[in-house]
Amino acid sequence: MPPDAAAVRAALDRVVHSAAPRPADIETLLGARGEALRTTCKAAEEVRDQCFAEAGRPRAITFSKKVFIPVTNLCRDVCHYCVFVETPARLRRQKKDYYMSPERVIATAVQGAEMGCKEALLTLGDRPEERWPEARAWLDEHGYASTIHYVAELAQMILDRTGMLPHANPGVMSIDEMRLLREVSPSLGMMLETTSVRLWEERGMPHFGSPDKNPAVRLRALLDAGALGIPFTTGMLIGIGETLAERAETILTLRDLHLRYGNLQEIIVQNFLPKTGTALGRAARPSIEEHLATIATARLVLGAGMHIQAPPNLSDKGHLVGLIAAGIDDWGGISPLTADHINPERPWPQLSELARLTESLGFELRERLTVYPEYARDPWVRPSLRRQVTSLADEHGLARRSNPAAASAGSTSAALPRTSERASSGVSSQILDALLLARTEPGALSRQELECLLRATGEHLDQLCSIADDARRYSVGECITFVRNHAISLDRNPIQPHELGDLAAELHARGVTELCLQGLPPGGASLATALEFVTHARASAPGLHLHAFRPTDVFRMSESSDRTPAFIYAALRDAGVRTVTGTGVKLLDEDWRRDHAPDDLPVPLWLRTLRSAHELGLVSTSVLVASASQSSRSVVQHLVHLRDLQRALPGFTEFIPMPLPRGIGGIVNGRSRMDETRALVALSRIVLSGEIPHIQVAWPRIPREFVLPLLQSGADDIGGTLESADGEPRAPGPSFDRISLPDLAKRIGRPTRQRTTSYSHPTVSSGAG
């Protein structure tokens, strides 16, 4: 039972005014709920706000713009909640390397630097070579004494080639290993997680059988880091079976460590999330009140000067305001390029959305470096790293608003030997050169090289798909996503607005989260007609996401009402449309459209119309519809055009390469329909990765046996399930069998996740209906 309000107030008074808080008082605050929790959070918020005034720092909640580099998924530990770790056998089945190659690491880092990232997070399992002979053999073959030595070399390469700051998080380190890494990594990290010996010693507990999760071992590493004066990131993981007393002990231990050495630059208060397929997969996640109480208590015990972080992607969007109110001052690392490989089912929030939320509470969202301002100077920064840190820091020690790392990234291609230097000239040499560049520096590929890749066949096509799948893995992670939706074409279904409202309510009750509308009723191409449909659907099912209307539809409404497309989109948005469709164009080539799709909207007009939606904050899908009349040049031109549009004005959430119809010849004579589609999906990932994050399998247009190969060629999303309602009208074509999708995905070692239209987590349970 939670402590009463009087007990919480008494404990709060003692903790705030005591130089040595009592464990029992900390435990009381951790148990606060309801009004008592609000009182605790208010006190924590006041303590947090002291740091801004005392340090003369901007009133800001910080984050670090990073790339996430999973050096290896091998580990000697067996934590019962982890999905990051793999075995050598599973990696072989999934055709993955035991370790990321230096070329792959640098390619990822360069791309991140070009996108404005200043931190390269190097994360991996603990000492895999001490458990797995395959890891030891790989290190021996490549000339490394240990995994830590390999990490040190990668960090040096990242510094030299990109100017980004590495943050190494390799698990438990010896004091000599820390001495090695601190010369190439301004800060180091390792989660303490918990001081509970019980969770490590007892069979069935989450850390049983994991030698590196012995609290004594982890505390020894933290003490060594303090003795060396290394800026260190650590934290606690709550909800894995620890008691409130054990949680209180963990907070006090962190406090004592910091008082002794002063090197703990931040404490992460991370909430456990159960992962499907793990031993704790059915365990309950800690409640939001439990999480807030832990953050607030940590703030009160650790004081105004400690930076406290709660990763925003691990909490539901509606709870983020509470995290700030509980006393955090940092959101942690957020990547515009790579997935959260530890929590692959939890996508990063959009920085623009996070900025709006943060600013609504009176704070600025500011980028920091991997080292916090207090540590971005002597004596904390090693002489070998001072120049790099200084070049990226502003007058407050936060990240410069300009990005020297992007400029220093430059081009890595000069250091990469072209195949033509090693082999005879010819077509084979050209494709090998292009494949090498696709793996190491995809942004440097010329249009001619992209065309060469699109025409790949046989073994070269297999290599292309493997490269694209690697790019997918590092940019969006392993999850195969889908959205439960229903699609209806108003120009093909004789449905009235009130009937659409009834349908929307029924769909929402069954767990469908998206209603896709396109087309306009015959004779009803007016804004008023469209608004009538939107209004009825929105009123009947407020929680159902409306994904509606193509640029062609909006242009027709614009003509009939003598209003601009921007006016039409604004009216639709205000009525309840949340995202719009980017269909209605097959290829961004006006000459091709005039000859082969004359009924489509002219390409310049389509682009102007859709751009007006993006300018209003309405995001859309993007497509390419493959045709026998298209050339490799025109397809590459389409992809590059989309990439450039996204760079200029981000607005596309996904790209859907629509495959060739059955029986139609493709770009390469004699190449199978499957291989034509694989090549298109793979090249789409390589060209668009880092700009348009998601590549969708257009499953209604392909045989079922195509789905898995395309998901292994760079695609990460199934799209909409196109579920039928109980009555008419029905969704066009068959529904996707979402129930069997997890079993299908297991065949390629991938998890699945239901998403919303905008790729966040749905508020409706995926099991509904």
C-alpha positions in Angstrom: 0.0 0.0 0.0 1.4 3.5 -0.9 2.5 5.6 2.1 0.0 8.3 3.2 0.4 11.9 2.3 1.7 12.9 5.8 4.4 10.2 5.7 5.5 11.4 2.3 5.7 15.0 3.4 7.7 14.1 6.4 10.1 12.0 4.4 10.4 14.7 1.7 11.3 17.3 4.3 14.0 15.1 5.8 15.5 14.2 2.4 15.6 17.8 1.1 17.2 19.1 4.3 19.6 16.2 5.1 23.2 15.7 4.1 22.7 12.0 4.4 19.2 10.9 3.5 17.9 7.8 5.2 17.1 4.7 3.1 13.7 4.4 4.7 12.8 8.0 3.7 14.0 7.3 0.1 11.8 4.2 0.0 8.8 6.2 1.2 9.3 8.7 -1.6 9.6 5.9 -4.2 6.3 4.6 -3.0 4.4 8.0 -3.4 1.3 7.9 -5.5 -1.6 10.3 -6.3 -1.5 13.7 -4.6 1.6 12.6 -2.6 3.4 11.9 -5.8 2.5 15.3 -7.2 3.9 16.9 -4.1 7.1 14.9 -4.5 7.4 15.8 -8.2 6.9 19.5 -7.5 9.7 19.5 -5.0 12.0 17.7 -7.5 11.1 20.2 -10.2 12.1 23.1 -7.9 15.4 21.4 -7.1 16.1 20.8 -10.8 15.4 24.4 -11.6 18.0 25.5 -9.1 20.7 24.2 -11.4 19.9 26.6 -14.2 20.1 29.7 -12.0 23.2 28.5 -10.0 25.2 27.4 -13.2 24.1 30.4 -15.3 23.0 28.0 -17.9 20.1 28.4 -20.4 16.8 27.0 -19.1 16.9 24.0 -21.4 16.2 20.3 -21.6 19.1 18.8 -23.5 19.6 15.9 -25.9 22.4 14.5 -27.9 22.1 14.0 -31.7 23.8 10.7 -32.3 24.3 7.7 -34.5 23.9 4.3 -32.8 26.6 1.9 -33.8 26.1 -1.7 -32.6 29.6 -3.0 -32.9 28.5 -6.6 -32.1 25.4 -8.3 -30.9 27.4 -11.1 -29.2 27.7 -11.1 -25.4 28.8 -13.4 -22.7 25.8 -12.5 -20.5 22.2 -13.8 -20.7 20.0 -11.1 -19.3 16.4 -12.3 -19.2 15.0 -9.1 -20.8 17.4 -8.4 -23.6 16.7 -8.7 -27.4 19.9 -7.0 -28.4 22.1 -10.0 -27.8 22.3 -12.8 -30.5 24.1 -16.1 -30.6 26.6 -16.9 -33.4 24.2 -19.5 -34.8 21.4 -17.0 -35.1 23.6 -14.4 -36.7 24.7 -17.0 -39.3 21.1 -17.9 -40.0 20.3 -14.2 -40.4 23.4 -13.7 -42.6 24.8 -11.1 -40.2 28.4 -10.5 -39.4 29.7 -11.2 -35.9 31.1 -7.7 -35.7 30.4 -4.6 -37.8 33.2 -4.0 -40.2 35.2 -0.8 -40.0 33.8 0.2 -43.4 30.2 -0.2 -42.2 31.0 1.8 -39.0 32.6 4.6 -40.9 29.8 4.7 -43.5 27.2 5.0 -40.8 29.3 7.6 -38.9 29.9 9.7 -42.1 26.2 9.7 -42.9 25.4 10.7 -39.3 27.9 13.5 -39.4 26.4 14.8 -42.6 23.0 14.8 -40.9 24.3 16.9 -38.0 25.1 14.3 -35.5 27.9 15.0 -33.1 27.9 11.7 -31.0 28.8 8.2 -32.2 27.4 5.8 -29.6 29.4 2.6 -29.7 27.5 -0.1 -27.9 27.9 -3.9 -27.8 27.7 -7.0 -25.6 30.1 -7.7 -22.8 33.3 -9.5 -23.7 31.8 -11.9 -26.3 35.2 -13.5 -27.0 35.2 -15.0 -23.5 32.1 -17.1 -24.3 32.0 -17.5 -28.1 34.9 -19.1 -30.0 33.6 -17.4 -33.2 34.1 -14.0 -31.6 37.7 -14.9 -30.5 38.4 -16.3 -34.0 37.1 -13.1 -35.7 39.3 -10.9 -33.4 42.4 -13.1 -34.0 41.8 -13.0 -37.8 41.5 -9.2 -37.8 44.4 -8.6 -35.4 42.7 -7.4 -32.2 43.6 -8.5 -28.7 40.1 -8.0 -27.5 36.7 -6.5 -28.4 37.7 -3.4 -26.3 40.8 -2.9 -28.5 38.6 -3.1 -31.6 36.2 -0.5 -30.1 39.2 1.8 -29.4 40.4 1.6 -33.0 36.8 2.3 -34.3 36.6 5.3 -32.0 39.9 6.7 -33.3 38.7 6.1 -36.9 35.5 8.0 -36.2 37.4 10.9 -34.7 39.8 11.1 -37.6 37.3 10.6 -40.4 34.2 12.5 -39.1 35.1 14.8 -36.2 32.2 13.3 -34.2 32.8 12.4 -30.6 32.6 8.7 -29.7 30.8 7.6 -26.6 31.9 4.0 -25.8 29.5 1.9 -23.9 31.1 -1.6 -24.0 29.9 -2.9 -20.6 32.2 -3.7 -17.8 35.8 -2.5 -18.4 39.0 -3.0 -16.5 41.0 0.0 -15.4 43.5 -0.5 -18.2 40.8 -0.8 -20.7 39.4 2.5 -19.5 42.8 4.1 -19.8 42.8 3.0 -23.4 39.3 4.2 -24.3 39.5 7.6 -22.5 42.1 8.7 -25.1 39.6 8.2 -27.9 36.2 8.6 -26.2 35.6 11.8 -24.2 33.0 10.0 -22.1 32.3 6.4 -21.3 29.1 4.6 -20.1 27.8 1.6 -18.3 24.5 1.2 -16.6 24.7 0.1 -13.0 21.0 -1.0 -13.3 20.7 -2.2 -9.8 22.7 -3.0 -6.7 20.4 -6.0 -5.9 22.6 -9.1 -5.5 19.4 -11.1 -5.2 18.5 -10.4 -8.9 21.9 -11.8 -9.8 22.3 -14.7 -7.4 18.9 -16.4 -7.5 17.9 -18.8 -10.2 15.0 -17.3 -12.3 16.0 -13.7 -11.6 16.8 -11.5 -14.6 20.6 -11.3 -14.1 21.1 -15.0 -13.1 23.9 -16.5 -15.2 25.3 -13.2 -16.3 28.8 -12.6 -14.8 29.0 -9.0 -15.7 25.7 -8.2 -13.9 27.2 -8.9 -10.5 26.7 -5.6 -8.7 30.1 -5.8 -7.1 31.7 -6.1 -10.6 29.8 -3.1 -11.9 30.6 -1.1 -8.8 34.3 -1.9 -9.2 34.2 -0.5 -12.8 32.4 2.7 -11.6 35.0 3.2 -8.9 37.8 2.8 -11.3 36.2 5.3 -13.7 36.0 7.7 -10.9 39.6 7.2 -9.8 40.6 7.9 -13.4 38.5 11.1 -13.6 36.5 9.9 -16.7 33.1 11.6 -17.4 30.8 8.7 -17.0 27.2 8.0 -17.8 25.4 5.4 -15.7 21.9 4.8 -14.4 19.3 2.5 -13.1 16.8 0.1 -14.7 13.5 -0.1 -12.8 10.8 -2.7 -12.9 12.9 -5.9 -13.3 11.9 -7.4 -10.0 13.7 -5.2 -7.5 12.0 -4.0 -4.3 11.6 -0.4 -3.4 14.3 -0.9 -0.7 16.7 -2.2 -3.3 15.8 0.7 -5.6 16.5 3.1 -2.7 19.9 1.4 -2.2 20.8 1.9 -5.9 20.0 5.6 -5.7 22.1 6.0 -2.5 25.0 4.1 -4.1 25.0 6.4 -7.1 25.0 9.4 -4.8 27.9 8.1 -2.8 29.9 7.3 -5.9 29.4 10.8 -7.2 30.2 12.5 -3.9 33.5 10.6 -3.9 34.7 11.4 -7.4 32.4 13.9 -9.0 32.6 12.2 -12.4 29.1 10.9 -12.9 27.9 13.3 -15.6 24.4 11.9 -15.8 22.1 9.3 -14.3 19.6 7.6 -16.6 16.3 6.5 -14.9 15.2 3.8 -17.4 11.9 2.0 -17.2 11.9 -1.7 -18.1 9.8 -2.6 -21.1 9.0 -6.3 -21.7 10.2 -7.8 -24.9 8.4 -10.5 -26.8 10.4 -13.8 -26.9 12.4 -13.1 -23.7 12.1 -14.7 -20.3 10.5 -11.5 -19.0 8.3 -11.0 -22.0 5.1 -11.4 -20.1 6.2 -9.4 -17.1 4.4 -6.2 -16.2 6.0 -2.9 -17.1 6.4 -0.4 -14.3 3.5 2.1 -14.1 4.0 5.7 -15.1 3.6 6.7 -11.5 6.3 4.3 -10.5 8.6 5.8 -13.1 7.8 9.4 -12.1 8.3 8.6 -8.4 11.8 7.1 -9.2 12.8 10.1 -11.3 11.6 12.6 -8.7 13.3 10.7 -5.8 16.5 10.5 -7.8 16.4 14.2 -8.4 15.8 15.0 -4.7 18.6 12.6 -3.5 21.2 13.4 -6.2 20.6 17.2 -6.1 20.3 20.1 -8.5 23.8 19.6 -10.0 23.1 16.0 -11.3 21.8 15.6 -14.9 19.0 13.1 -14.9 17.8 11.5 -18.1 14.7 9.6 -19.2 14.7 8.3 -22.8 11.6 9.7 -24.5 11.1 6.8 -26.9 10.6 4.4 -23.9 7.5 6.3 -22.6 4.2 6.9 -24.3 3.8 10.3 -25.9 1.2 11.4 -23.3 3.6 10.8 -20.4 6.5 13.0 -21.6 5.2 16.1 -19.9 5.2 14.2 -16.6 8.9 13.2 -17.1 9.9 16.9 -17.2 7.6 17.7 -14.3 9.3 15.0 -12.3 12.7 16.6 -12.6 14.6 15.4 -15.7 16.8 17.8 -17.5 17.9 15.6 -20.4 16.2 13.4 -23.1 19.4 11.4 -23.9 20.6 10.5 -27.3 18.2 10.7 -30.3 19.2 9.6 -33.8 17.9 10.9 -37.1 19.6 8.0 -38.8 19.8 4.8 -36.8 17.3 2.9 -34.7 17.5 2.3 -30.9 19.0 -1.2 -31.3 18.5 -1.9 -27.6 14.7 -1.2 -27.8 14.1 -1.7 -31.6 10.3 -1.7 -31.1 10.4 1.9 -29.7 11.1 4.5 -32.5 12.7 7.8 -31.7 10.4 10.8 -31.4 10.5 13.5 -34.0 12.8 16.3 -32.8 10.3 18.9 -34.0 7.6 17.3 -31.8 9.9 17.0 -28.8 10.9 20.7 -29.2 7.3 21.8 -29.3 6.5 19.7 -26.2 9.6 20.9 -24.3 8.9 24.6 -25.2 5.3 24.3 -24.1 6.6 23.8 -20.6 8.8 26.8 -20.7 12.1 25.1 -21.6 14.3 25.3 -24.7 15.3 22.0 -26.4 19.1 22.3 -26.8 21.6 19.9 -28.2 24.5 18.9 -26.1 27.7 17.0 -26.7 28.4 13.5 -25.4 30.2 15.3 -22.6 28.0 17.6 -20.5 29.1 21.3 -20.2 30.7 20.8 -16.8 32.9 18.1 -18.2 33.7 19.6 -21.6 36.9 21.2 -20.3 40.1 20.5 -18.3 40.7 18.4 -16.3 38.0 16.1 -17.6 38.8 16.1 -21.3 42.0 14.3 -22.2 44.7 16.4 -24.2 44.2 14.0 -27.2 40.5 15.1 -27.4 40.5 18.8 -26.4 40.6 20.1 -29.9 37.6 18.0 -31.1 35.5 18.8 -28.0 36.3 22.6 -28.2 35.4 22.7 -31.9 31.9 21.3 -31.2 31.1 23.3 -28.0 29.5 26.7 -27.7 30.1 29.3 -25.0 27.9 27.4 -22.6 29.6 24.0 -23.3 26.5 22.8 -25.2 26.7 21.8 -28.9 27.3 24.5 -31.4 24.3 25.3 -33.6 26.5 24.9 -36.6 28.0 21.5 -37.2 31.8 21.3 -37.8 31.6 17.5 -37.7 29.6 17.5 -40.9 32.2 19.6 -42.6 35.1 17.5 -41.4 33.3 14.3 -42.4 34.2 15.1 -46.0 34.4 12.3 -48.4 35.8 8.9 -47.4 36.0 7.6 -50.9 39.5 8.8 -51.5 40.8 6.3 -49.0 38.8 3.5 -50.4 40.4 1.6 -53.3 38.3 1.3 -56.4 37.9 -2.1 -57.8 39.3 -0.8 -61.1 42.7 -0.5 -59.2 42.5 -4.2 -58.5 40.7 -5.7 -61.4 40.4 -5.4 -65.1 38.0 -2.8 -66.5 34.5 -3.7 -67.7 31.0 -4.2 -66.5 32.0 -6.5 -63.7 34.5 -3.9 -62.4 31.8 -1.2 -62.6 29.3 -3.1 -60.5 31.9 -4.1 -57.9 33.0 -0.5 -57.6 29.4 0.6 -57.1 28.7 -2.2 -54.6 31.8 -1.2 -52.6 30.7 2.4 -52.5 27.1 1.4 -51.6 28.4 -0.3 -48.6 31.0 2.3 -47.5 29.7 5.6 -48.7 26.3 5.4 -50.3 25.8 9.2 -50.4 28.8 9.4 -52.9 27.2 7.1 -55.5 26.7 8.9 -58.8 23.5 8.5 -60.8 25.4 6.2 -63.3 26.5 4.0 -60.4 23.0 3.9 -59.0 21.7 2.8 -62.5 24.4 0.1 -62.5 23.2 -1.2 -59.2 19.6 -1.2 -60.3 20.6 -3.5 -63.2 22.4 -6.0 -60.9 21.7 -9.7 -61.4 22.8 -13.0 -59.8 25.4 -12.8 -57.1 25.7 -9.0 -57.6 22.0 -8.6 -56.9 22.4 -10.7 -53.8 25.2 -8.5 -52.6 23.1 -5.4 -53.3 20.2 -6.7 -51.2 22.6 -7.6 -48.4 24.0 -4.1 -48.3 20.5 -2.6 -48.4 19.4 -5.0 -45.6 22.4 -3.8 -43.5 21.4 -0.2 -44.1 17.9 -1.1 -43.0 19.1 -2.8 -39.9 21.2 0.2 -38.8 18.8 2.9 -39.7 15.4 1.5 -38.4 16.3 -1.7 -36.6 14.9 -5.2 -36.9 11.2 -4.7 -36.3 8.8 -5.4 -39.2 6.0 -2.9 -38.7 2.4 -2.8 -39.9 -0.7 -0.6 -39.3 -4.2 -1.9 -38.8 -6.2 0.0 -41.4 -9.2 0.0 -43.7 -9.1 1.7 -47.1 -12.0 3.0 -49.1 -12.2 4.8 -52.4 -15.1 7.2 -52.3 -15.2 7.4 -56.1 -15.8 3.6 -56.3 -18.1 2.9 -53.3 -21.6 4.4 -53.1 -21.4 5.4 -49.5 -23.0 8.3 -47.7 -21.2 10.5 -45.1 -23.3 9.1 -42.2 -22.6 5.6 -43.4 -18.9 6.4 -43.3 -19.3 7.6 -39.8 -20.9 4.3 -38.8 -18.1 2.4 -40.5 -15.4 4.4 -38.7 -17.0 3.7 -35.3 -17.1 -0.1 -36.1 -13.6 -0.2 -37.4 -12.2 1.7 -34.3 -14.1 -0.7 -32.0 -12.4 -3.6 -33.7 -8.9 -2.2 -33.1 -8.3 -0.6 -36.5 -6.3 2.6 -36.0 -6.3 4.1 -39.6 -9.0 4.9 -42.1 -7.6 5.6 -45.5 -9.8 7.7 -47.8 -9.1 8.6 -51.4 -11.0 9.7 -54.4 -14.2 11.9 -54.4 -17.8 10.8 -55.1 -18.9 11.2 -58.7 -20.2 14.7 -59.1 -18.9 15.6 -55.6 -15.5 17.1 -56.2 -16.0 19.9 -53.8 -14.3 20.8 -50.5 -17.7 20.8 -48.8 -18.3 17.2 -49.8 -14.9 16.1 -48.6 -15.4 17.9 -45.3 -18.8 16.2 -44.8 -17.2 12.7 -45.0 -14.2 13.8 -42.8 -16.5 15.3 -40.2 -18.8 12.3 -39.9 -15.8 9.9 -39.6 -14.1 12.1 -37.0 -17.2 12.6 -34.9 -18.0 8.9 -34.8 -14.4 7.7 -34.1 -12.3 10.5 -32.7 -9.4 8.1 -32.0 -9.3 6.8 -35.6 -6.5 8.3 -37.6 -7.7 9.8 -40.9 -5.2 9.3 -43.7 -6.9 10.9 -46.6 -6.9 12.4 -50.1 -4.3 12.3 -52.9 -2.8 15.5 -54.4 -5.1 14.8 -57.4 -8.2 14.9 -55.2 -7.0 18.1 -53.5 -6.3 19.8 -56.9 -9.8 18.9 -58.1 -11.3 20.4 -54.9 -9.1 23.4 -55.4 -10.4 23.9 -59.0 -14.0 23.5 -58.0 -13.9 25.9 -55.1 -11.5 28.4 -56.6 -9.2 28.0 -53.6 -5.5 27.2 -53.4 -4.4 23.6 -52.5 -2.9 25.0 -49.3 -6.4 26.3 -48.3 -7.9 22.9 -49.0 -5.3 21.0 -47.1 -5.6 23.5 -44.1 -9.4 23.0 -44.1 -9.0 19.2 -44.2 -6.4 19.3 -41.4 -8.6 21.4 -39.2 -11.6 19.0 -39.8 -9.6 16.0 -38.7 -7.3 14.7 -41.5 -4.0 13.9 -39.9 -1.9 12.7 -42.8 -2.3 12.6 -46.6 -1.5 10.1 -49.3 1.3 10.7 -51.7 -0.1 8.6 -54.5 -1.4 9.7 -57.8 2.0 10.0 -59.5 3.8 6.9 -61.0 7.1 8.5 -61.9 8.5 12.0 -61.4 9.2 12.5 -65.1 6.8 14.7 -67.0 7.8 13.5 -70.4 7.1 9.9 -69.3 3.8 10.9 -67.8 2.6 12.6 -71.0 3.3 9.5 -73.0 2.3 6.7 -70.5 0.0 8.2 -67.9 -1.8 11.2 -69.5 -4.7 11.1 -67.1 -2.4 11.7 -64.1 -1.9 15.2 -62.7 1.1 16.8 -64.4 4.2 16.2 -62.4 5.1 19.9 -61.6 1.5 20.4 -60.5 1.5 17.3 -58.4 4.7 18.4 -56.7 3.4 21.9 -55.9 0.2 20.5 -54.5 1.8 18.0 -52.2 4.5 20.5 -51.1 1.7 22.8 -49.8 0.6 19.9 -47.5 4.1 19.4 -46.2 4.5 23.2 -45.6 1.4 22.9 -43.3 2.9 20.0 -41.4 0.8 17.3 -43.0 3.1 14.4 -43.8 2.5 11.9 -46.6 3.6 8.7 -48.2 5.7 8.5 -51.4 5.6 6.0 -54.2 7.0 4.7 -57.4 4.8 2.6 -59.7 7.1 0.3 -61.8 6.3 0.0 -65.4 7.8 -1.8 -68.4 8.3 1.5 -70.2 10.6 2.9 -67.4 14.4 2.9 -67.7 17.0 2.6 -65.0 17.8 6.3 -65.6 14.2 7.4 -65.0 13.8 5.2 -61.8 17.1 6.6 -60.3 16.0 10.1 -61.2 12.7 9.5 -59.3 14.5 8.3 -56.2 17.1 11.1 -56.2 14.3 13.6 -56.7 12.4 12.3 -53.7 15.6 12.3 -51.6 16.3 16.0 -52.5 12.7 17.0 -51.9 12.9 15.4 -48.4 16.1 17.2 -47.6 14.6 20.5 -48.6 11.3 20.0 -46.7 10.9 16.8 -44.7 7.4 15.5 -45.2 7.6 11.9 -46.4 7.1 9.1 -43.8 7.8 6.2 -46.1 8.4 5.1 -49.6 6.4 2.4 -51.4 8.0 0.9 -54.5 5.0 -0.6 -56.4 6.3 -3.7 -58.3 5.8 -4.6 -61.9 2.4 -6.2 -62.8 2.6 -9.9 -63.5 3.8 -10.8 -67.0 5.4 -7.5 -67.7 9.0 -7.2 -68.6 11.3 -5.0 -66.5 14.5 -3.0 -66.6 16.7 -6.0 -67.3 15.6 -8.4 -70.0 15.0 -11.9 -68.7 15.3 -10.9 -65.0 12.5 -12.4 -62.9 9.7 -10.3 -61.5 11.0 -11.2 -58.0 14.5 -10.0 -58.8 13.1 -6.8 -60.5 11.3 -6.1 -57.3 14.3 -6.9 -55.0 16.5 -4.6 -57.0 14.0 -1.8 -56.8 13.5 -2.2 -53.0 17.2 -2.5 -52.3 18.2 0.6 -54.3 15.3 2.5 -52.7 16.8 1.8 -49.3 20.3 2.8 -50.4 19.3 6.1 -52.0 16.7 7.1 -49.4 18.3 5.8 -46.1 18.7 8.6 -43.7 16.1 10.8 -45.5 12.9 8.7 -45.9 13.3 6.1 -43.1 10.8 3.4 -44.0 10.5 1.2 -47.1 7.2 -0.6 -47.5 6.4 -3.9 -49.1 3.4 -3.4 -51.4 2.0 -6.8 -50.4 -1.4 -6.6 -52.2 0.5 -6.4 -55.5 2.9 -9.4 -55.1 2.7 -13.1 -54.4 3.0 -14.0 -50.8 6.3 -15.7 -51.4 7.8 -12.4 -52.4 7.3 -10.8 -48.9 10.2 -12.3 -47.0 12.8 -11.8 -49.7 11.8 -8.1 -49.9 12.0 -7.8 -46.2 15.6 -9.1 -46.5 16.4 -6.5 -49.3 16.0 -3.3 -47.3 12.2 -3.1 -46.5 11.0 -2.8 -43.0 7.3 -2.2 -43.2 4.3 -4.2 -44.4 2.0 -1.2 -44.6 -1.7 -1.4 -44.0 -3.6 -4.7 -43.2 -6.6 -3.5 -45.3 -9.0 -5.1 -42.9 -12.7 -5.5 -43.9 -15.5 -4.3 -41.8 -18.2 -6.7 -40.7 -20.5 -5.4 -43.5 -20.1 -3.6 -46.8 -18.3 -1.7 -48.2 -15.3 -3.9 -47.9 -11.6 -3.0 -48.2 -10.3 -3.4 -51.7 -8.6 -6.8 -52.3 -7.6 -9.3 -49.6 -6.7 -8.4 -46.0 -3.2 -9.1 -44.7 -3.1 -11.9 -42.2 -1.6 -10.0 -39.3 -2.2 -13.0 -36.9 0.3 -15.1 -38.8 2.8 -12.3 -39.4 4.9 -13.0 -36.3 5.4 -16.6 -37.4 6.3 -15.5 -40.9 8.8 -12.9 -39.5 10.4 -15.5 -37.2 11.6 -17.4 -40.3 14.0 -14.5 -40.9 14.7 -13.8 -37.2 12.7 -10.5 -37.0 10.2 -9.2 -34.5 6.9 -7.5 -35.5 5.3 -4.4 -34.2 2.0 -2.7 -34.8 2.4 1.0 -35.5 0.3 4.1 -36.1 0.2 5.9 -39.5 3.1 8.0 -38.2 5.1 5.0 -37.0 4.6 5.6 -33.3 2.9 3.2 -30.9 -0.9 2.9 -31.1 -3.0 3.7 -28.1 -5.4 0.9 -29.2 -4.1 -2.6 -28.3 -3.0 -4.6 -31.3 -5.0 -7.4 -29.9 -8.3 -5.5 -30.2 -10.8 -7.1 -32.4 
